[in-house]
Amino acid sequence: MAFLLEGVLNTIAAPDIIFKGDFGESISVKKINDKYLVVPYREEKNGFIITAYITKKLRGREIIWEAKK
């Protein structure tokens, strides 16, 4: 995922949607073509990215914020 660092940071800075995680984290999502870049993170003093991954399907979760279409 190191080669996707810019995409990961952009997903947090300008997500398409943010979901509420199961353990207090926020999950930023950005659609890239027919897939999604998913970045779970915690909002702390300096921020903390938990992980990042690409998926074809999103799990149903509570929406915290969604970009205007």
N, C-alpha and C positions, 0 to 999 in steps of 0.2 A: 504493500500500500504506500510505500514511501514515494513512489512516482505520482501518486494522487494527492500529495500534500496540499497543493493549491485548491483542488476540488473539495477536499475535506474542510479547509478553512472557509471557502466560499459557501459551503453548505451550512455552516454555523452562522456566518455573517448575513447571508441572504437566502434562507431556506424557502422552499415552496410550502412546507407544512412543518409544524412542530407538534409532536405527540408527547403525552405524559408517560413516563416509564413506570415500571412496576416498583422500583426501589428509590424513587425521588429524583431520578435523572430526567433530563429532557432529551428527546430524540428528534434531531433535525433531519429532514429528508429533502433531497433535490432530485427531480426527475432528469435523467440523462438518456435521451433517445427512448428505448422501450424498457429501461431498467431504472432502478432507484439507488442513489447513494445515500446510505443511512449512517448517521453519526450520533451515537449516544454520548452525552456529556453532562457534567455537573457544573452548575454555575457557582463558582467559588471566587475568591479574591482574584486569582489569575486564570481561572477557568481550568477545566480538566477534561480532556477527551478520553473517554473510556475505550472506545474502539471505533472502527469504521469498516463498512462492508457494502457490497453491491448485491442487490436481490431483484428478482422479477416481480415478487408479490409482497404487499405490505400487510402486516397483521392488523386486525381491527383494534384500535386503541382510542383513548380519549384525546380529542384534538385540543391543544392549548391555543394554537394560533395557525392561521392559514393565510397565505398571500392572496391579495385580490386578483381575480382573473380578468 
